[in-house]
Amino acid sequence: MASKSASTDSKNTTTSSADANGTSKVSSINATGTMPTVTTQTAGGGFILEPRENNWPPPVFIRQTATMREKFFIENRWHAQWAYYDQKASEFKSRYYYYQTIVVVGSLVIPALISLNSAIARGLAAGILAISGNAGDAAALAQAETYWRIIIDALTVMLSLCVAGAAALEGLYKYGESWNSYRAAAEELQAEKSFYDMGAGPYENSARAFSIFVERVEGIITKQNGNYFQAVQQSIKQQSEENSELIANFKSDEDGDGDIDYEETVTVTSTTTTNPAG
């Protein structure tokens, strides 16, 4: 007869069960709500990883001899950071492809609408008049053609704004770069855990394998944090430069005609450069 015991608090839940054959299953759920460890413990003391339906996220192997400190670090530090990086990478990948799809499709459709504006408008107008029985009315055809041209022009402008907006958002938030950065960090953590589990690389025959594992994991996390803050600073600097350029162009248009006067721009730049007040 199977027996079960469970202990639950606000952070973690650990559940174990055993059957008559001496085989026990050990699972732990961390604060993120995921189940990082799914193993089968045999009577001989070994662990067998159980397959999952979609095989993702992969199960996390923890040695039977691992201390509570090691289990805590693996589940609440290593796995928590890996899960976060994996989630952010998937999120930024979806956003990157979403905005890039808008840019690519819009870039293909807009030139076609511009070059075929008259032909499309004429064809739509003639088709509608033919359906309504007024195919021979030249005045109605001209009026309908003008109407459809206005609609196509408006559609072209809207698509252009969508393409420009998608490109601007991608340039501002850098979804592609963030996807690459988070995915690289997640893969580094996964590789480090594999080296640690298999006792390979720096962990081979090492008496302080866990300490090395902690140091290398924290190094990966620190590097990722540095990449994040560097990307934020570059984005702020780029946006500040663009804003300064817009302000400078606005100030150079003193005659109010909406065009940038290059002579005025040179004068403003020269005055600013030679100003001793800096």
Phi and psi in degrees as GROMACS dihedral restraints (atoms count N, CA, C in turn):
[ dihedral_restraints ]
;  ai    aj    ak    al  type     phi  dphi    fc
    3     4     5     6     1   -76.6    20    10
    4     5     6     7     1   143.2    20    10
    6     7     8     9     1  -120.8    20    10
    7     8     9    10     1   145.1    20    10
    9    10    11    12     1  -131.6    20    10
   10    11    12    13     1   143.5    20    10
   12    13    14    15     1  -137.6    20    10
   13    14    15    16     1   143.3    20    10
   15    16    17    18     1  -144.0    20    10
   16    17    18    19     1   141.3    20    10
   18    19    20    21     1  -126.1    20    10
   19    20    21    22     1   132.8    20    10
   21    22    23    24     1  -133.0    20    10
   22    23    24    25     1   135.6    20    10
   24    25    26    27     1  -135.0    20    10
   25    26    27    28     1  -169.5    20    10
   27    28    29    30     1   -74.0    20    10
   28    29    30    31     1   -14.7    20    10
   30    31    32    33     1  -105.8    20    10
   31    32    33    34     1   -51.6    20    10
   33    34    35    36     1  -132.5    20    10
   34    35    36    37     1   153.8    20    10
   36    37    38    39     1  -132.0    20    10
   37    38    39    40     1   129.1    20    10
   39    40    41    42     1  -119.8    20    10
   40    41    42    43     1   128.9    20    10
   42    43    44    45     1  -127.5    20    10
   43    44    45    46     1   132.9    20    10
   45    46    47    48     1  -132.9    20    10
   46    47    48    49     1   148.4    20    10
   48    49    50    51     1  -144.5    20    10
   49    50    51    52     1   150.1    20    10
   51    52    53    54     1  -137.6    20    10
   52    53    54    55     1   147.5    20    10
   54    55    56    57     1  -113.4    20    10
   55    56    57    58     1  -175.2    20    10
   57    58    59    60     1   -69.5    20    10
   58    59    60    61     1   -18.0    20    10
   60    61    62    63     1   -87.1    20    10
   61    62    63    64     1     2.1    20    10
   63    64    65    66     1    82.6    20    10
   64    65    66    67     1    14.2    20    10
   66    67    68    69     1   -99.2    20    10
   67    68    69    70     1   128.3    20    10
   69    70    71    72     1  -119.8    20    10
   70    71    72    73     1   147.7    20    10
   72    73    74    75     1  -111.4    20    10
   73    74    75    76     1   134.8    20    10
   75    76    77    78     1  -121.1    20    10
   76    77    78    79     1   126.1    20    10
   78    79    80    81     1  -135.4    20    10
   79    80    81    82     1   147.7    20    10
   81    82    83    84     1  -137.2    20    10
   82    83    84    85     1   138.7    20    10
   84    85    86    87     1  -115.2    20    10
   85    86    87    88     1   123.8    20    10
   87    88    89    90     1   -93.4    20    10
   88    89    90    91     1  -174.2    20    10
   90    91    92    93     1   -66.3    20    10
   91    92    93    94     1   -19.2    20    10
   93    94    95    96     1   -79.4    20    10
   94    95    96    97     1    -6.0    20    10
   96    97    98    99     1    87.1    20    10
   97    98    99   100     1    -0.2    20    10
   99   100   101   102     1   -93.2    20    10
  100   101   102   103     1   165.6    20    10
  102   103   104   105     1  -114.4    20    10
  103   104   105   106     1    90.3    20    10
  105   106   107   108     1   -71.7    20    10
  106   107   108   109     1   -27.6    20    10
  108   109   110   111     1  -117.4    20    10
  109   110   111   112     1   119.9    20    10
  111   112   113   114     1  -133.2    20    10
  112   113   114   115     1   104.5    20    10
  114   115   116   117     1  -134.1    20    10
  115   116   117   118     1   161.4    20    10
  117   118   119   120     1  -117.9    20    10
  118   119   120   121     1   121.8    20    10
  120   121   122   123     1  -100.2    20    10
  121   122   123   124     1   118.5    20    10
  123   124   125   126     1   -86.1    20    10
  124   125   126   127     1   170.5    20    10
  126   127   128   129     1   -64.2    20    10
  127   128   129   130     1   -25.5    20    10
  129   130   131   132     1   -77.4    20    10
  130   131   132   133     1    -5.2    20    10
  132   133   134   135     1    97.1    20    10
  133   134   135   136     1     2.9    20    10
  135   136   137   138     1   -91.3    20    10
  136   137   138   139     1   172.5    20    10
  138   139   140   141     1  -120.3    20    10
  139   140   141   142     1   136.6    20    10
  141   142   143   144     1  -122.4    20    10
  142   143   144   145     1   123.8    20    10
  144   145   146   147     1   -76.1    20    10
  145   146   147   148     1   130.7    20    10
  147   148   149   150     1   -87.5    20    10
  148   149   150   151     1   139.0    20    10
  150   151   152   153     1   -70.8    20    10
  151   152   153   154     1   152.7    20    10
  153   154   155   156     1  -110.2    20    10
  154   155   156   157     1   165.2    20    10
  156   157   158   159     1   -63.1    20    10
  157   158   159   160     1   -49.4    20    10
  159   160   161   162     1  -103.3    20    10
  160   161   162   163     1     1.6    20    10
  162   163   164   165     1    59.7    20    10
  163   164   165   166     1    17.9    20    10
  165   166   167   168     1  -150.4    20    10
  166   167   168   169     1   132.1    20    10
  168   169   170   171     1   -72.7    20    10
  169   170   171   172     1   153.9    20    10
  171   172   173   174     1   -68.0    20    10
  172   173   174   175     1   150.8    20    10
  174   175   176   177     1   -67.6    20    10
  175   176   177   178     1   153.3    20    10
  177   178   179   180     1  -104.5    20    10
  178   179   180   181     1   126.1    20    10
  180   181   182   183     1   -88.3    20    10
  181   182   183   184     1   130.3    20    10
  183   184   185   186     1  -128.7    20    10
  184   185   186   187     1   128.0    20    10
  186   187   188   189     1   -60.9    20    10
  187   188   189   190     1   148.7    20    10
  189   190   191   192     1   -65.6    20    10
  190   191   192   193     1   -30.3    20    10
  192   193   194   195     1   -86.3    20    10
  193   194   195   196     1     4.5    20    10
  195   196   197   198     1   -65.6    20    10
  196   197   198   199     1   140.4    20    10
  198   199   200   201     1   -79.4    20    10
  199   200   201   202     1   169.1    20    10
  201   202   203   204     1   -62.7    20    10
  202   203   204   205     1   -34.4    20    10
  204   205   206   207     1   -64.7    20    10
  205   206   207   208     1   -43.4    20    10
  207   208   209   210     1   -64.8    20    10
  208   209   210   211     1   -44.1    20    10
  210   211   212   213     1   -61.2    20    10
  211   212   213   214     1   -42.1    20    10
  213   214   215   216     1   -62.9    20    10
  214   215   216   217     1   -44.6    20    10
  216   217   218   219     1   -65.4    20    10
  217   218   219   220     1   -44.2    20    10
  219   220   221   222     1   -64.5    20    10
  220   221   222   223     1   -43.8    20    10
  222   223   224   225     1   -79.2    20    10
  223   224   225   226     1   -39.8    20    10
  225   226   227   228     1  -104.2    20    10
  226   227   228   229     1    -7.2    20    10
  228   229   230   231     1  -118.8    20    10
  229   230   231   232     1   -62.1    20    10
  231   232   233   234     1   -63.2    20    10
  232   233   234   235     1   -53.0    20    10
  234   235   236   237     1   -68.7    20    10
  235   236   237   238     1   -37.1    20    10
  237   238   239   240     1   -61.5    20    10
  238   239   240   241     1   -43.3    20    10
  240   241   242   243     1   -70.4    20    10
  241   242   243   244     1   -40.2    20    10
  243   244   245   246     1   -61.5    20    10
  244   245   246   247     1   -45.1    20    10
  246   247   248   249     1   -63.0    20    10
  247   248   249   250     1   -38.6    20    10
  249   250   251   252     1   -65.6    20    10
  250   251   252   253     1   -46.6    20    10
  252   253   254   255     1   -63.6    20    10
  253   254   255   256     1   -41.2    20    10
  255   256   257   258     1   -63.4    20    10
  256   257   258   259     1   -42.1    20    10
  258   259   260   261     1   -65.5    20    10
  259   260   261   262     1   -45.8    20    10
  261   262   263   264     1   -65.6    20    10
  262   263   264   265     1   -37.9    20    10
  264   265   266   267     1   -62.1    20    10
  265   266   267   268     1   -44.6    20    10
  267   268   269   270     1   -64.4    20    10
  268   269   270   271     1   -40.1    20    10
  270   271   272   273     1   -64.4    20    10
  271   272   273   274     1   -48.4    20    10
  273   274   275   276     1   -69.6    20    10
  274   275   276   277     1   -30.7    20    10
  276   277   278   279     1   -63.0    20    10
  277   278   279   280     1   -45.2    20    10
  279   280   281   282     1   -62.6    20    10
  280   281   282   283     1   -43.8    20    10
  282   283   284   285     1   -65.9    20    10
  283   284   285   286     1   -40.1    20    10
  285   286   287   288     1   -61.5    20    10
  286   287   288   289     1   -47.9    20    10
  288   289   290   291     1   -67.2    20    10
  289   290   291   292     1   -32.4    20    10
  291   292   293   294     1   -62.6    20    10
  292   293   294   295     1   -51.4    20    10
  294   295   296   297     1   -71.3    20    10
  295   296   297   298     1   -36.4    20    10
  297   298   299   300     1   -67.0    20    10
  298   299   300   301     1   -33.2    20    10
  300   301   302   303     1   -63.4    20    10
  301   302   303   304     1   -41.9    20    10
  303   304   305   306     1   -60.3    20    10
  304   305   306   307     1   -44.4    20    10
  306   307   308   309     1   -64.1    20    10
  307   308   309   310     1   -46.2    20    10
  309   310   311   312     1   -67.0    20    10
  310   311   312   313     1   -48.9    20    10
  312   313   314   315     1   -64.2    20    10
  313   314   315   316     1   -44.5    20    10
  315   316   317   318     1   -62.3    20    10
  316   317   318   319     1   -38.4    20    10
  318   319   320   321     1   -65.7    20    10
  319   320   321   322     1   -27.7    20    10
  321   322   323   324     1   -83.4    20    10
  322   323   324   325     1   -36.9    20    10
  324   325   326   327     1   -79.7    20    10
  325   326   327   328     1   -40.6    20    10
  327   328   329   330     1   -59.1    20    10
  328   329   330   331     1   -49.4    20    10
  330   331   332   333     1   -59.4    20    10
  331   332   333   334     1   -35.5    20    10
  333   334   335   336     1   -65.7    20    10
  334   335   336   337     1   -42.2    20    10
  336   337   338   339     1   -64.8    20    10
  337   338   339   340     1   -37.5    20    10
  339   340   341   342     1   -69.5    20    10
  340   341   342   343     1   -46.8    20    10
  342   343   344   345     1   -74.2    20    10
  343   344   345   346     1   -29.7    20    10
  345   346   347   348     1  -107.2    20    10
  346   347   348   349     1    19.7    20    10
  348   349   350   351     1   -55.7    20    10
  349   350   351   352     1   -53.1    20    10
  351   352   353   354     1   -65.5    20    10
  352   353   354   355     1   -42.7    20    10
  354   355   356   357     1   -65.1    20    10
  355   356   357   358     1   -42.4    20    10
  357   358   359   360     1   -65.0    20    10
  358   359   360   361     1   -45.0    20    10
  360   361   362   363     1   -62.5    20    10
  361   362   363   364     1   -42.6    20    10
  363   364   365   366     1   -65.1    20    10
  364   365   366   367     1   -41.8    20    10
  366   367   368   369     1   -65.9    20    10
  367   368   369   370     1   -42.8    20    10
  369   370   371   372     1   -64.4    20    10
  370   371   372   373     1   -42.6    20    10
  372   373   374   375     1   -64.0    20    10
  373   374   375   376     1   -45.4    20    10
  375   376   377   378     1   -64.9    20    10
  376   377   378   379     1   -39.5    20    10
  378   379   380   381     1   -64.3    20    10
  379   380   381   382     1   -42.6    20    10
  381   382   383   384     1   -67.8    20    10
  382   383   384   385     1   -41.1    20    10
  384   385   386   387     1   -65.7    20    10
  385   386   387   388     1   -35.6    20    10
  387   388   389   390     1   -65.5    20    10
  388   389   390   391     1   -38.5    20    10
  390   391   392   393     1   -67.0    20    10
  391   392   393   394     1   -38.4    20    10
  393   394   395   396     1   -81.5    20    10
  394   395   396   397     1    -7.2    20    10
  396   397   398   399     1    87.9    20    10
  397   398   399   400     1    14.5    20    10
  399   400   401   402     1  -115.0    20    10
  400   401   402   403     1    38.5    20    10
  402   403   404   405     1   -64.6    20    10
  403   404   405   406     1   -28.2    20    10
  405   406   407   408     1   -89.5    20    10
  406   407   408   409     1     0.8    20    10
  408   409   410   411     1   -85.3    20    10
  409   410   411   412     1   103.8    20    10
  411   412   413   414     1   -67.2    20    10
  412   413   414   415     1   -39.1    20    10
  414   415   416   417     1   -65.5    20    10
  415   416   417   418     1   -43.2    20    10
  417   418   419   420     1   -65.4    20    10
  418   419   420   421     1   -35.5    20    10
  420   421   422   423     1   -65.5    20    10
  421   422   423   424     1   -43.9    20    10
  423   424   425   426     1   -63.8    20    10
  424   425   426   427     1   -41.0    20    10
  426   427   428   429     1   -65.9    20    10
  427   428   429   430     1   -43.4    20    10
  429   430   431   432     1   -65.6    20    10
  430   431   432   433     1   -38.4    20    10
  432   433   434   435     1   -64.8    20    10
  433   434   435   436     1   -40.7    20    10
  435   436   437   438     1   -62.8    20    10
  436   437   438   439     1   -41.0    20    10
  438   439   440   441     1   -61.0    20    10
  439   440   441   442     1   -45.5    20    10
  441   442   443   444     1   -70.9    20    10
  442   443   444   445     1   -31.4    20    10
  444   445   446   447     1   -62.9    20    10
  445   446   447   448     1   -40.8    20    10
  447   448   449   450     1   -63.7    20    10
  448   449   450   451     1   -41.9    20    10
  450   451   452   453     1   -63.7    20    10
  451   452   453   454     1   -45.0    20    10
  453   454   455   456     1   -65.6    20    10
  454   455   456   457     1   -39.1    20    10
  456   457   458   459     1   -62.1    20    10
  457   458   459   460     1   -43.5    20    10
  459   460   461   462     1   -64.2    20    10
  460   461   462   463     1   -40.5    20    10
  462   463   464   465     1   -64.1    20    10
  463   464   465   466     1   -39.4    20    10
  465   466   467   468     1   -63.5    20    10
  466   467   468   469     1   -42.4    20    10
  468   469   470   471     1   -63.4    20    10
  469   470   471   472     1   -43.0    20    10
  471   472   473   474     1   -63.7    20    10
  472   473   474   475     1   -42.4    20    10
  474   475   476   477     1   -65.0    20    10
  475   476   477   478     1   -38.6    20    10
  477   478   479   480     1   -62.7    20    10
  478   479   480   481     1   -41.1    20    10
  480   481   482   483     1   -65.3    20    10
  481   482   483   484     1   -38.5    20    10
  483   484   485   486     1   -64.7    20    10
  484   485   486   487     1   -43.0    20    10
  486   487   488   489     1   -64.8    20    10
  487   488   489   490     1   -45.6    20    10
  489   490   491   492     1   -63.5    20    10
  490   491   492   493     1   -40.6    20    10
  492   493   494   495     1   -65.8    20    10
  493   494   495   496     1   -42.0    20    10
  495   496   497   498     1   -64.4    20    10
  496   497   498   499     1   -42.7    20    10
  498   499   500   501     1   -65.6    20    10
  499   500   501   502     1   -38.8    20    10
  501   502   503   504     1   -67.2    20    10
  502   503   504   505     1   -41.7    20    10
  504   505   506   507     1   -65.7    20    10
  505   506   507   508     1   -40.2    20    10
  507   508   509   510     1   -64.4    20    10
  508   509   510   511     1   -39.3    20    10
  510   511   512   513     1   -68.4    20    10
  511   512   513   514     1   -32.2    20    10
  513   514   515   516     1   -77.7    20    10
  514   515   516   517     1   -50.7    20    10
  516   517   518   519     1   -90.8    20    10
  517   518   519   520     1   -14.9    20    10
  519   520   521   522     1    52.5    20    10
  520   521   522   523     1    57.2    20    10
  522   523   524   525     1   -61.9    20    10
  523   524   525   526     1   -38.5    20    10
  525   526   527   528     1   -64.2    20    10
  526   527   528   529     1   -44.5    20    10
  528   529   530   531     1   -66.1    20    10
  529   530   531   532     1   -39.7    20    10
  531   532   533   534     1   -66.0    20    10
  532   533   534   535     1   -40.5    20    10
  534   535   536   537     1   -58.2    20    10
  535   536   537   538     1   -47.9    20    10
  537   538   539   540     1   -62.8    20    10
  538   539   540   541     1   -41.4    20    10
  540   541   542   543     1   -67.5    20    10
  541   542   543   544     1   -46.9    20    10
  543   544   545   546     1   -69.2    20    10
  544   545   546   547     1   -37.0    20    10
  546   547   548   549     1   -66.8    20    10
  547   548   549   550     1   -39.6    20    10
  549   550   551   552     1   -63.3    20    10
  550   551   552   553     1   -41.7    20    10
  552   553   554   555     1   -65.2    20    10
  553   554   555   556     1   -41.9    20    10
  555   556   557   558     1   -63.4    20    10
  556   557   558   559     1   -41.6    20    10
  558   559   560   561     1   -68.7    20    10
  559   560   561   562     1   -35.2    20    10
  561   562   563   564     1   -64.1    20    10
  562   563   564   565     1   -42.9    20    10
  564   565   566   567     1   -64.0    20    10
  565   566   567   568     1   -40.7    20    10
  567   568   569   570     1   -64.7    20    10
  568   569   570   571     1   -42.1    20    10
  570   571   572   573     1   -66.0    20    10
  571   572   573   574     1   -39.1    20    10
  573   574   575   576     1   -64.0    20    10
  574   575   576   577     1   -39.3    20    10
  576   577   578   579     1   -66.6    20    10
  577   578   579   580     1   -37.0    20    10
  579   580   581   582     1   -65.3    20    10
  580   581   582   583     1   -43.1    20    10
  582   583   584   585     1   -60.2    20    10
  583   584   585   586     1   -42.2    20    10
  585   586   587   588     1   -66.2    20    10
  586   587   588   589     1   -43.8    20    10
  588   589   590   591     1   -65.2    20    10
  589   590   591   592     1   -38.5    20    10
  591   592   593   594     1   -88.0    20    10
  592   593   594   595     1    -5.5    20    10
  594   595   596   597     1    65.3    20    10
  595   596   597   598     1    36.3    20    10
  597   598   599   600     1  -105.9    20    10
  598   599   600   601     1   169.5    20    10
  600   601   602   603     1    62.7    20    10
  601   602   603   604     1  -130.0    20    10
  603   604   605   606     1   -69.9    20    10
  604   605   606   607     1   -10.4    20    10
  606   607   608   609     1   -94.6    20    10
  607   608   609   610     1    -3.2    20    10
  609   610   611   612     1   -68.7    20    10
  610   611   612   613     1   120.7    20    10
  612   613   614   615     1    54.1    20    10
  613   614   615   616     1    35.3    20    10
  615   616   617   618     1  -101.4    20    10
  616   617   618   619     1   133.8    20    10
  618   619   620   621     1   -78.9    20    10
  619   620   621   622     1   -17.1    20    10
  621   622   623   624     1  -120.0    20    10
  622   623   624   625     1    46.3    20    10
  624   625   626   627     1   -60.9    20    10
  625   626   627   628     1   -42.5    20    10
  627   628   629   630     1   -66.6    20    10
  628   629   630   631     1   -39.8    20    10
  630   631   632   633     1   -62.1    20    10
  631   632   633   634     1   -41.0    20    10
  633   634   635   636     1   -63.7    20    10
  634   635   636   637     1   -40.8    20    10
  636   637   638   639     1   -60.7    20    10
  637   638   639   640     1   -44.9    20    10
  639   640   641   642     1   -61.8    20    10
  640   641   642   643     1   -45.4    20    10
  642   643   644   645     1   -61.5    20    10
  643   644   645   646     1   -43.9    20    10
  645   646   647   648     1   -72.4    20    10
  646   647   648   649     1   -36.3    20    10
  648   649   650   651     1   -64.7    20    10
  649   650   651   652     1   -46.0    20    10
  651   652   653   654     1   -64.5    20    10
  652   653   654   655     1   -31.9    20    10
  654   655   656   657     1   -64.8    20    10
  655   656   657   658     1   -41.0    20    10
  657   658   659   660     1   -64.2    20    10
  658   659   660   661     1   -43.4    20    10
  660   661   662   663     1   -64.9    20    10
  661   662   663   664     1   -42.5    20    10
  663   664   665   666     1   -63.2    20    10
  664   665   666   667     1   -41.6    20    10
  666   667   668   669     1   -62.4    20    10
  667   668   669   670     1   -40.9    20    10
  669   670   671   672     1   -65.9    20    10
  670   671   672   673     1   -40.6    20    10
  672   673   674   675     1   -62.0    20    10
  673   674   675   676     1   -40.3    20    10
  675   676   677   678     1   -63.5    20    10
  676   677   678   679     1   -41.4    20    10
  678   679   680   681     1   -62.4    20    10
  679   680   681   682     1   -38.6    20    10
  681   682   683   684     1   -64.1    20    10
  682   683   684   685     1   -49.7    20    10
  684   685   686   687     1   -66.8    20    10
  685   686   687   688     1   -33.8    20    10
  687   688   689   690     1   -65.3    20    10
  688   689   690   691     1   -41.4    20    10
  690   691   692   693     1   -64.4    20    10
  691   692   693   694     1   -39.6    20    10
  693   694   695   696     1   -63.9    20    10
  694   695   696   697     1   -43.9    20    10
  696   697   698   699     1   -64.1    20    10
  697   698   699   700     1   -40.8    20    10
  699   700   701   702     1   -64.8    20    10
  700   701   702   703     1   -39.3    20    10
  702   703   704   705     1   -64.4    20    10
  703   704   705   706     1   -42.6    20    10
  705   706   707   708     1   -64.4    20    10
  706   707   708   709     1   -42.7    20    10
  708   709   710   711     1   -64.1    20    10
  709   710   711   712     1   -44.1    20    10
  711   712   713   714     1   -62.9    20    10
  712   713   714   715     1   -43.8    20    10
  714   715   716   717     1   -65.5    20    10
  715   716   717   718     1   -37.8    20    10
  717   718   719   720     1   -64.4    20    10
  718   719   720   721     1   -40.9    20    10
  720   721   722   723     1   -64.8    20    10
  721   722   723   724     1   -41.2    20    10
  723   724   725   726     1   -65.3    20    10
  724   725   726   727     1   -40.4    20    10
  726   727   728   729     1   -64.5    20    10
  727   728   729   730     1   -40.3    20    10
  729   730   731   732     1   -64.2    20    10
  730   731   732   733     1   -38.3    20    10
  732   733   734   735     1   -66.0    20    10
  733   734   735   736     1   -40.9    20    10
  735   736   737   738     1   -64.3    20    10
  736   737   738   739     1   -42.0    20    10
  738   739   740   741     1   -64.5    20    10
  739   740   741   742     1   -41.0    20    10
  741   742   743   744     1   -64.4    20    10
  742   743   744   745     1   -41.1    20    10
  744   745   746   747     1   -66.2    20    10
  745   746   747   748     1   -37.0    20    10
  747   748   749   750     1   -66.3    20    10
  748   749   750   751     1   -42.4    20    10
  750   751   752   753     1   -68.3    20    10
  751   752   753   754     1   -30.2    20    10
  753   754   755   756     1   -73.4    20    10
  754   755   756   757     1   -16.8    20    10
  756   757   758   759     1   -88.6    20    10
  757   758   759   760     1    70.6    20    10
  759   760   761   762     1   -75.4    20    10
  760   761   762   763     1   -27.2    20    10
  762   763   764   765     1   -81.7    20    10
  763   764   765   766     1    -6.5    20    10
  765   766   767   768     1    72.4    20    10
  766   767   768   769     1    19.2    20    10
  768   769   770   771     1   -88.7    20    10
  769   770   771   772     1    -0.2    20    10
  771   772   773   774     1    84.5    20    10
  772   773   774   775     1    -3.8    20    10
  774   775   776   777     1  -106.8    20    10
  775   776   777   778     1   145.3    20    10
  777   778   779   780     1   -79.6    20    10
  778   779   780   781     1   122.7    20    10
  780   781   782   783     1   -91.0    20    10
  781   782   783   784     1   112.8    20    10
  783   784   785   786     1   -68.3    20    10
  784   785   786   787     1   -30.9    20    10
  786   787   788   789     1   -64.3    20    10
  787   788   789   790     1   -41.7    20    10
  789   790   791   792     1   -64.7    20    10
  790   791   792   793     1   -38.6    20    10
  792   793   794   795     1   -62.2    20    10
  793   794   795   796     1   -42.1    20    10
  795   796   797   798     1   -64.1    20    10
  796   797   798   799     1   -40.4    20    10
  798   799   800   801     1   -63.8    20    10
  799   800   801   802     1   -44.4    20    10
  801   802   803   804     1   -63.8    20    10
  802   803   804   805     1   -43.3    20    10
  804   805   806   807     1   -63.9    20    10
  805   806   807   808     1   -42.7    20    10
  807   808   809   810     1   -64.2    20    10
  808   809   810   811     1   -42.4    20    10
  810   811   812   813     1   -64.0    20    10
  811   812   813   814     1   -42.0    20    10
  813   814   815   816     1   -65.8    20    10
  814   815   816   817     1   -36.8    20    10
  816   817   818   819     1   -69.9    20    10
  817   818   819   820     1   -37.7    20    10
  819   820   821   822     1   -91.3    20    10
  820   821   822   823     1     1.8    20    10
  822   823   824   825     1   -73.0    20    10
  823   824   825   826     1   117.0    20    10
  825   826   827   828     1   -67.6    20    10
  826   827   828   829     1   -19.3    20    10
  828   829   830   831     1   -73.0    20    10
  829   830   831   832     1   -13.5    20    10
